[in-house]
Amino acid sequence: MVGRNPGEPHRSATSLELFFDLCFVVAVAQASTSLRGTLEAGDYAGGALRFALVFFTIWWAWMNFTWFASAYDPDDVPYRLTVLVQITGSLVLAAGVARAFQEGDLRVITLGYALLRTALAALWLRAARSDTGRRRTALRFATGVVVCQVGWIGLLFVPDSARLTSIMVMIVAELSVPVWAQAVGMTPWHPHHIAERYELFTLIVLGESVAAATGAVRSAFDRHHDAGALYALAAGGLLMVFAMWWLYFARPAHTLLATTHQAHRKRFTWAYGHYLIFAAAAAEGAGLAVYADHITGRTHMSPLVAGAAVTIPTAIFLISLWAVHVRPHQTTRFEQLPFPAAVALILTAALSPAPALAAGLVLAAVVVVMTVTDPTRRVRERE
């Protein structure tokens, strides 16, 4: 298992990677559904915190495999079988999401995570044996993965009073492993391939938002409640998702990941910053579903809280997208103004009688501004 060529032409996602992503949809859907349930139960802070922690395990497992596969992917039988074990782990993890939300029971989710991470450690050990030039990097990755996994298992025996602090320590440890491992040498990841893989996961979380919101609005229509408010919610939700897709794909990511020394340092910010982009996009579906239930009277939350469930994830998505994915492309202050201004308007949209529609219109306005002021678009038109 030697490293692949980081300049390999026409490098794209494989069918196995697409299958891997597809199975992670289940975990994302479970996290979104569980967030909806906790918000409707009135546990706003606790539900948001649980969602953030659970989504971290989903995103981190996906991201670690993605970067490994970009550098090492022989597509032979042992590799395929190891990836299938990771897929199995993702499904076990998904099965434990609801229990982690409702009861704080981390046993099933930890078992799934252990399957994922043990298989990944085995792949790193295989890479260390084959790729002698990057052996130290691969061994550091394997060591970090194993040590962190032992730590996660140990959390099952930590008292409840110390569990949150211990989880935060483990998250910092997990985030430190790639930085520590690649301090002795970079893996041969492929910029175009990584950009495509992140784009595909963006489509997954946006698709989950569409599915969650569609199901909630359809159920609300079946109960024959305020049709005007539901139409506004449906139109606003659709406009929001369309705009989120447009804004994410308005700038090419691979140009930010060019294999220069500077890009090697900055890619951690880009890669890690996507956690907020992905989590916010997944939470958006839960927020739209919560507001649909608010319209039909299934929840007792105030209109402001229900509106905030829609606008806060949107604002987090927009400011995170701007910070890690759009702002590096911008060269003038005028180009940088629309996003922060739009975030402020979206947050105040929670006060609107139709927060989804108001937020959707703000996002649409950002799309218009970005399209009109996009220098790369003007270059393409001249060409």
MOGIKA-V339296 format. One record per helix or strand of 3 or more residues. SS is the DSSP state (alpha for helix, beta for strand). FROM is the first residue (numbers start at 0). TO is the last residue. Records with the same first field share a line. If there is no record, write none. Layout:
SS->FROM-TO + FROM-TO
//
This chain:
alpha->14-39 + 43-70 + 76-94 + 96-102 + 106-129 + 131-154 + 159-183 + 190-221 + 226-247 + 253-256 + 260-294 + 302-328 + 332-350 + 354-372 + 374-381
//
